[in-house]
Amino acid sequence: MPGLSGVAAHLVRRAHQRHARLWAEEVGGDLTPPQYGVLQVVADDPGLDLTALGRRAAMDRTTVGRVADRLVAAGLLDRRPHPDDRRRATISLTDAGATMLARTTPGAAAANRRLLDAVPADQRDHLHDLLAVLAHEPDGSVQ
């Protein structure tokens, strides 16, 4: 094995670092990628509770709770008691959250496009499929 260049985890980490740099260039400091992901999931399916939101965003409950807390404090998400179970809360976008999502989506898409520029166009779907395999647990879940 030729040092770290032969270690898949190292290459995944390096790709993640490159994406973080591209994200900063394209999106700036408005949102982190996890915050953007949470806003996107909530926009696609408003009214989720934190457990469902965490599953959809591929975050554990503690992490998604912290991300949601920051977005609520920033006025981008609204948290309300669940109508059927007051112990749970539902999460929805505020108008400011919808505006932030619309403003940052082009930059997020540009960061993704720039990351994939090095991959031949006819191989991008295959790369995506392989990454999806790595992202899923043996039982099919995403942790």
Secondary structure, DSSP 8 states (H G I E B T S, - for coil): --GGGG-HHHHHHHHHHHHHHHHHHHTTTS--HHHHHHHHHHHHSTTB-HHHHHHHHT--HHHHHHHHHHHHHTTSEEEEE-SS-TTSEEEEE-HHHHHHHHHHHHHHHHHHHHHHTTS-GGGHHHHHHHHHHHHS-TTS---
